[in-house]
Amino acid sequence: MAVTPGLWTAAIFAQPAKSRGKYALVAPETLSFAECLAIWSEVSGKRASFVQCSFDDFVEVWGPPGEEFAAQLRWGEAVENWTEGLPGGFMGMEELGISAEGVGHRAALERVKAMGLL
């Protein structure tokens, strides 16, 4: 894979002595859903609108899977530092030798578009 997951996976497997037993912190940026959608719209050239709704409304539309997904989103909002307290430590982009240039939401979408998938 030439898109973000493949970059991380290749870097992790290329350095087993360094990466074994650690978590990879694979979030090169923190974006809101509105920001993600705006970038997607710019890259794809397609119009999009972000509509915020309540937990209950989301569950009403999507049912049980929606409830699970909405609960995950709530957890993500409530837990600011989800790396704290986990054993083994974390490796970031720098430790894995991944350049910040060309990594992130926009770069991944641009690669997907170049492959004709967007």
Summary of the structure (lengths in Angstrom):
residues: 118
radius of gyration: 17.0
end to end distance: 15.8
largest distance: 47.5
contacts: 252
relative contact order: 0.20
helix: 55%
strand: 3%
